Amino acid sequence: MSDLLDEYPMLIFGLEALLALFLLIFIVMWTASGRKKRAPRDSQD
């Protein structure tokens, strides 16, 4: 594994960027789904 990182030092930054993108999409989808569930209750009140 260290040989791979020595050969391609930017690989770890690419992996970190992919992880950050996945987390961003997950958080946005999670919060957006919560709003959809709460919207009908709020409009009925």
Buried (B, 14 or more C-beta within 10 A) or exposed (E): EEEEEEEEEEEEEEEEEEEEEEEEEEEEEEEEEEEEEEEEEEEEE
